[in-house]
Amino acid sequence: MAKIMENTMPMRRAELVIRDKAMVRAILDMCKIITVSLFDDKYPYNYPTNYGYIYEDDLIFYMHHAPTGHKLDLAAKNPHVCVSTYAFADHVKNPRSPSGSQHDYRSVMAFGVMEEVFPGTADYRQCWTRLLECNGRKAADSFLERDLSKQLRMYKITCPPENVTGKAQVPLKTVDDVPLPTEPSDPEVRARPVT
């Protein structure tokens, strides 16, 4: 595996940074899609995909792709990637906002190395299991043992914890603060012009 460069990921608003693994996991459980950004010639190349993950020592994302394609060519040239995801709520009462904001968000950004996971390995089974579980599905053992490499290829992105950062609009104190507010804001407040 390629060496991962340590990235402290500095943020201007340090009080909003989330490093707690339980909180990061709770945000990842809310989100359904990650964006993976790769190096390309002139511009970065990013794409959305559904995912599975585990976050114990490292944060590991699991995904599957078609057997060929531009993103796989790019990952073969340079496997260092950025992964991001977010959840956003608008027109809600935000009890934690000191300014009375009517929206709130949670996000996770991580840097890591993307590599293929091959059939017949423990990683391959783990990749399928977590991908399906995180998307609300389950597969029979016989499916998890099949070699589907002609139809698709499995990948994982390994992100060391120092390269993983969560963020929220206002500081979160515990994992119970992670769910986004859902109560609608007052329609009269919503209708006021922003000044």
C-alpha positions in Angstrom: 0.0 0.0 0.0 1.2 3.5 -0.8 2.4 5.6 2.2 -0.2 8.0 3.5 1.1 11.5 4.1 0.0 12.9 7.4 -2.3 15.8 7.0 -3.4 17.8 10.1 -6.2 19.4 8.0 -6.2 22.8 9.8 -9.5 24.6 10.0 -10.1 28.3 10.7 -13.0 27.5 13.2 -11.1 25.0 15.4 -14.1 24.8 17.8 -16.2 23.1 15.1 -13.8 20.3 14.5 -15.0 16.8 15.3 -12.3 14.1 16.0 -14.4 11.9 18.2 -14.8 8.5 16.4 -18.3 7.9 17.8 -19.4 11.3 16.5 -17.8 10.7 13.1 -19.5 7.3 12.9 -22.8 8.9 13.7 -22.4 11.4 10.9 -21.4 8.6 8.4 -24.5 6.6 9.4 -26.7 9.6 8.5 -25.1 10.1 5.1 -25.6 7.8 2.1 -23.2 9.1 -0.5 -19.5 10.0 -0.4 -17.6 12.0 -3.0 -14.2 10.6 -3.9 -11.7 13.1 -5.4 -8.7 11.9 -7.4 -5.8 13.6 -9.1 -6.3 14.3 -12.9 -4.3 16.3 -15.4 -5.8 19.7 -15.4 -8.6 19.5 -12.8 -9.4 17.3 -9.8 -11.8 14.4 -10.7 -14.5 13.6 -8.2 -17.4 11.2 -8.3 -20.2 10.3 -5.9 -20.8 6.7 -4.8 -22.6 4.8 -2.1 -20.4 3.2 0.5 -19.9 1.0 3.5 -17.3 1.7 6.2 -15.7 0.7 9.4 -14.0 3.1 11.8 -11.9 1.3 14.5 -8.2 2.1 14.1 -8.4 3.6 10.6 -11.5 4.8 8.8 -12.0 2.5 5.9 -14.5 3.1 3.2 -15.7 0.3 0.9 -17.2 0.7 -2.5 -17.7 -1.1 -5.8 -17.2 0.1 -9.4 -17.5 -1.1 -12.9 -14.5 -3.2 -14.0 -13.0 -0.4 -16.1 -13.2 3.4 -16.3 -11.4 6.7 -15.9 -11.6 6.8 -12.1 -9.9 3.4 -11.9 -7.2 4.6 -14.3 -6.6 7.7 -12.2 -6.5 5.6 -8.9 -3.9 3.3 -10.5 -1.7 6.3 -11.4 -2.1 8.0 -8.0 -4.1 6.3 -5.2 -4.1 9.3 -2.9 -7.7 10.5 -2.6 -9.9 12.9 -0.6 -13.3 11.6 0.6 -16.1 13.9 1.7 -19.8 13.6 2.7 -22.3 15.9 4.4 -25.9 16.1 5.7 -27.8 19.4 5.6 -31.1 20.6 7.2 -32.7 23.9 6.0 -35.7 25.8 7.4 -35.4 24.1 10.8 -35.4 25.4 14.4 -31.8 25.0 15.4 -31.7 25.0 19.2 -27.9 24.9 19.4 -27.4 28.0 17.2 -26.5 31.1 19.2 -27.5 33.2 16.2 -30.9 31.6 15.6 -29.8 30.1 12.3 -32.5 28.2 10.4 -30.2 25.5 9.0 -27.6 23.1 10.3 -25.1 20.7 8.8 -22.7 17.8 9.6 -19.8 16.8 7.4 -16.8 14.4 7.3 -13.7 14.9 5.2 -10.8 12.3 5.1 -7.6 11.7 3.1 -6.5 8.2 2.3 -5.2 5.6 -0.2 -7.6 3.8 -2.5 -6.7 0.2 -3.4 -8.5 -2.8 -5.0 -9.9 -5.6 -2.9 -9.6 -9.0 -4.5 -12.0 -12.0 -4.5 -11.2 -14.8 -2.1 -9.7 -12.5 0.6 -11.1 -11.6 4.0 -11.1 -7.9 2.8 -13.4 -8.9 -0.1 -15.9 -10.4 2.2 -15.7 -7.5 4.6 -16.1 -5.0 1.8 -19.3 -6.7 0.6 -20.7 -7.1 4.1 -20.2 -3.5 5.1 -21.3 -2.1 1.8 -24.5 -4.0 2.0 -25.1 -3.4 5.7 -24.5 0.3 5.4 -27.1 0.4 2.6 -29.7 -1.5 4.6 -29.3 -4.9 2.8 -28.0 -8.3 3.6 -26.5 -11.1 1.5 -26.3 -14.8 1.8 -22.9 -16.3 2.5 -23.0 -17.9 -1.0 -23.2 -14.4 -2.5 -20.3 -13.1 -0.4 -18.1 -15.9 -1.6 -18.8 -15.4 -5.4 -16.2 -13.9 -7.7 -18.0 -11.0 -9.4 -14.8 -9.4 -10.8 -16.0 -9.6 -14.4 -19.0 -7.5 -13.5 -17.5 -5.1 -10.9 -14.4 -4.4 -8.8 -14.3 -3.8 -5.1 -12.2 -1.0 -3.6 -11.3 0.3 -0.1 -10.0 3.7 1.0 -7.9 3.6 4.1 -7.7 6.9 6.1 -5.6 7.1 9.3 -7.4 8.9 12.1 -5.2 12.0 11.9 -6.5 12.5 8.4 -10.2 12.3 9.4 -12.2 15.4 10.4 -15.8 16.0 11.1 -17.4 19.4 11.3 -20.8 20.9 12.4 -22.3 24.3 12.1 -22.2 24.7 15.9 -19.9 22.8 18.3 -21.3 19.4 19.3 -20.7 18.1 22.9 -21.8 14.5 22.6 -22.9 11.9 20.1 -26.5 12.7 21.1 -26.0 16.1 19.5 -25.2 14.6 16.0 -28.7 14.1 14.6 -29.9 17.2 12.7 -32.8 19.2 13.9 -36.1 18.3 12.2 -38.7 20.7 13.7 -39.7 23.2 11.0 -38.8 26.9 11.6 -41.5 29.5 11.9 -42.9 30.4 8.4 -42.9 34.1 9.4 -39.2 34.0 10.3 -38.5 32.1 7.0 -40.3 34.8 5.0 -38.2 37.6 6.4 -35.5 38.9 4.0 -31.9 38.2 4.9 -30.0 41.4 5.7 
